[in-house]
Amino acid sequence: MKHSSKGIDKSVMSDRRALLRKQAFPYAMMAPFLILTFIFVVIPIGMMIYYSFTDMDFMMKPKFVGLANYKRIFAYPAIGKILQQTLIYVGVNVVFSVLGSIFIVIITTYYLDIVYQRKNLGLLFRIIWLIPDLTPTIVFMFIWRFVFGPSEYGLINKFLIFLHLEPIDFFTRNSMALLLLSTCLRSASGSIILFSSAVSQAPEHVIQAAKVDGASPLKICFKIVLPYLKWPITQKTLWTILGSFCAYESIKLLTEGGPMGSTTTYAYYIYENAFKYQNYGYGSALSVFLVAMSITLGLIMLRVFQVDKQMRKPRMDI
C-alpha cells in the first residue's frame, strides 16, 4: 500500500508540474515582448510625465515647476487652431484612406480576380498601388516637392512656364490639400494587402450559389464580399487614427508646418517645441495630452466598432 501511495503521489506531482508548464508557456512566450514594452514604452512614458512638471531644456537640468507647462498649453493663443487642423488632418486621412483602400481592393481583387478572372492584371495593379507605401517617406515627400515645387524647381511649374502660362505656388495656396493628398495616397496604399486577403476569403461556393440565384456582381459585392472587410476596416481605422495623431515626419518633410502655421498639427507642434526649440519640459506636457487623446479616441473607436463582439469565438456549425 505504501508503495502504491508513493506511486500515486509521484504521478500527481508530475501532473501538477505538467499543468504548471502548460499554464506558464504563454507567459514565457510573451515575456520578451512584455520586457521590451516595459523598457521602451512604460519607462519612457513615466519619464515623460515626470519631465512635464519640470522646465528641462537643452541644459538637461530639470527643475520642478508644477503645472506651469500645462497652463502654458491652454494659454497659447493658436492652440485652438492647431487642434482644429489636427482634427481635419486626422478625419480626412481616415475617411479617404479607408474608402480608397476599399475601392481599390473591390476593383482589383473582386472584379478583376473573382468576377472577370484576370488575376494577373489585378496582381499587377496591386503591385503598382503598393509603390507609395514601399517608398521611404523621405523619398516620397521629395518627389512631391519636386513635382509641386516653385517655378524654378517644380516639374508642373516648369511645364506651365514652357507653355507660357502663369506658374502656381502650390505650397502657398494649397499646402494643406497637398499634405492631405499625399498622406491619404500613402495610407490607402499600405492596407492593400490586408484588404485584398480579406476579400479573397469570401467562400467561392457561396458566390457561385448567389450567381445561380441571379444575383448581380454588385449585389454579391455588398451582401457577401464586403462583410469580410469588417474586421480589416476596424483595424485600419484605429491604426490610421492613432497614426495620424502622432504623424509629424510627413509634415516636416513636405511643408514644415507652413505657410504661417497652416499645416501645423498637434504632433508637429510637439516636435517643434521638443526638438527645434529644445523645450523638453513643455514638449513633455504636450505629449502627455497627446497620449491621453490617443487613448480616449482609441477607446471610443473600440466601442463604436464593437470590437469585443467581433473577437468573440464563433459557434460551431452543426
N, C-alpha and C positions, 0 to 999 in steps of 0.2 A: 504494500500500500504506500509505504514511504517513497519507494522508487517511482511508483505511478504518480504520486502527488508532485514530486520534483520534476518529472517529465512534463506535467501539465503546467507547472509554474514557468518552466523554460519556454514552453510553447506560447504562453500568454505574454511573457516578456518580449519574445520575438515578434509576436503580432503587434504589440504596442510600439516597438521600435519601427516596424514597417509602416505603421499608421502615422507615426510622427514624421518619418522621412517623406511619406506621401503628402502630408499636410505642409511640411516645410519646403517642399520642392518649388512651388510657385513663388514663395518669398525669396528663395535663393536665386531664382531666375530674375526676379525684379530688383534684387539688391544692387547690382551695378547701376541700373537706371536711377534708383532712389538715391544712391550716393552722389551721382553726378548732378541730379536735380537739386539736392541739398547744397552742394558746393557752388554750382553755377546759377542757381535760381533763388533758393531760400536765403542764403547768406548775402548775395548782392541786394536783394530786396530789403533785408534787415539793415544793411549799411546805408542804403538809400533813405530809408525812413529816419535813421539817426542823423545823417548829414542834412536832411531837410530842416532840422531845427538848429542848424549852425550857419555861419557866414563863410564857409570854406571857399577859398578862391585859389588862384594859381600858386599862392604861397603854401598851400596844403597845411594850414594851421587852423583847424576848425575851432570856432568859438560859439558857445551856445547863445542863441538869440531868441529862443522861444518860438512864438507863432509869427514872427516878423515876415518870414518868407511867404507864408500863406496869406497874410494880409496884403502883401505886395502883389500877389496874383490877382486878387479881386480889385485892387486899386489901379491896376494897369488899364489905361483908357481903351486900348484896342483889343482887350481880351474877348469882348463880345463878338467883334468882327472875326477874330481868329477862330473862335468856336463855331461861328456860322459857316465860315469857309471849310472848316473841318467836316461838319455835318454834310455839306454839299458834296465835298470830295468823297466821303465815305458812301453816302447814299447813291450818288450817280455811279460810282465804281461798282457797288454791289449789284444794282439793278441791271446795268448794261453788260457787266461781265458774266453774270449768271444767265441772262437771257441770250447773250451772244453765244455762250457755250452750248446752251440747249439747241439753238437754231443751227449751229454748225454741225452738231452731232446728229440731229434729225436728218439734215440734208445728206451728210456723208455716210453715217453708219446705217440709218434706217432706209432711206430711199435708194442710195447707191448700192449699199451692200446687200440689203434684205429684199427690197422691192424689185429693183432692176438688175440685181445680181452682177453689179460692176464693182467687185471688191477691190480690184487693183486700182481703179480710178479713185474710189473712196479712200483707200490707204494712201495714195499719193497726195490727195488733198489734205488729209490729216497731218501728214509729214510736213507739208508746206506750212500749214497753220501752226505747227509747233515751233517754227523758227523763232518767233518773238520771245517765247519763253526760254528756249535753249540759248539765246544770245545773252551774253553777260550784260548786266544793267548799264554799265558804263559805256559799252559799245552801242547798245540800243539807243541810249539817250544822245550819244554823239551823232548817230545817224539822223535823229530827229532835229538836232541843232544844225546839222549840215543841210538838211532839206529845207527847213523853215527859217534859216538864219537871215541876218540883214542882207542888204542888196549886194554888198561886196563879198559875202561869203555864201549865202543861201542858194541852193540849187534852183528853187522855184523863182526866186527874185532875179537870178541870172537869166533864166528863161524869159521872164517878163521884160527885162531890160533889152534882151535880144529882139523881142517883138515890139520894142519902142513903147512899152506900157509902163505905167507907174508902179514901182516896187511896193510891196506891202510889208509893213513892220508887224509880223505876226506876234512877236513876243511882247509888244506893247498893247496891241488891241485885243488879242485873243490868247493870252498866256494861260488862263485857267482852262479854256477849251482845249488847247494843245496838251496840257498836262492830263486832263481827264481822258482825252482820246488815246494818248499813248499808254496810260495806266490801264484803261479798260481793255485795249487790244492785247496787252501783255498778260493781264489777269485771265481773260477769256481763253487765251491760248494755253495757259497752264493746266486747265482742267479737262482738256480734250480727251486724254486717256481715261480718266476716271469716268466721265460721262459715256464715252464710247463703250467701255467694258460693261457698264450697267445696261445699256440698250441691247448689247449682244446677249445678255442673259434672258431676254424675253423668249419664252418657250416657243419653238418653231411650230410644234403641233397645234398650239392654241391659235397662232397666227393663221395657219393653214385652215383650221376649222372656221375661223372668222371669215376668211375668203370664200369658203364654200357656202357659208350662210349669206353671202352677198355684201359683206362689209367693205367699204371703200378703204384704200390705203390711209386716207386722212383720219377716218374713224378708228381704224386699228391703231394708228399712232396715238390718238388721245385716250382710248379706252384700255389699251394693252401695253403699249411701249412706254408711254410717259410715266405710268405708276412705278416703273422700275427705277425712275430717276429721283424718287422722293428722298431717299437717304443721301445720294450724292449731292442733291440740291441743298439739303440741310447742312452737310459738311462744307460745301463750297461757300454757302452764305456766311456761316460762322467764321470760317477761315478768312474770307475777304473782309468782313467787318473788322476783325481784330488786326489783320494785316494792314488795312487802310488806315486805321487809327494810329498805328505805330510807324507808318511809312514816312521816311524823310529823304532817303537817298535819291529817289527819282526827282523829287523837288529840287534838291541840291544840284543835281547834275543838269537839269533842264532849265529851271527858271531862277534858282537861288532865292525863292520866296517872293520875287518881284513880278512886275514893277510895283513899287510903292506898297509892298506887302500884300498884293492882291492874290498871291498863291501861297501865302504863309499859313500852314496848318498848325495844329497844336503840337504835333510831334516835331515839326521843323522848328517851331518856336523854342522847344526844349533843346534841340540840337544847337541852335544859335547861342542860347544863354549858357549852356553847359560847356560847349567846346569852342565856340567862336569867341565869346566874351569871358569864358572861364569862371562863370558864376556857378560853381558847383553846388553850393547850398541852395540857391534859388532854383537851379535846374533839378535838384533832387525833389524839392517841394512840388514842382510842376509834374515830375514823373510819378509821384505818389498819386496825384489826381488822375493821371493817365491810366495807371494800374486800376484805380477804383472805377473809372469809367468803363474800362475794358471788361472788368469782372461783372459790373452791373449789366452792361449790354449783352455779354455772353449769357448770363442767367436769364435775361428777358427772352433772348432768342431761343434758348433751350426750352423755355415754357411755350413760346409761340409755335415752334415746330414739333412740340410734344415728343422730344427725343426719348423720354422714358418709355413711351408706348412703342416707338419704333424699335427699341432694343429688347423688348420682351421676347422670350422664347416662343416660337410659333408652335401651335398644337400639331401633333402628328396626324396626317390624313390617314383615314382607315379605308 
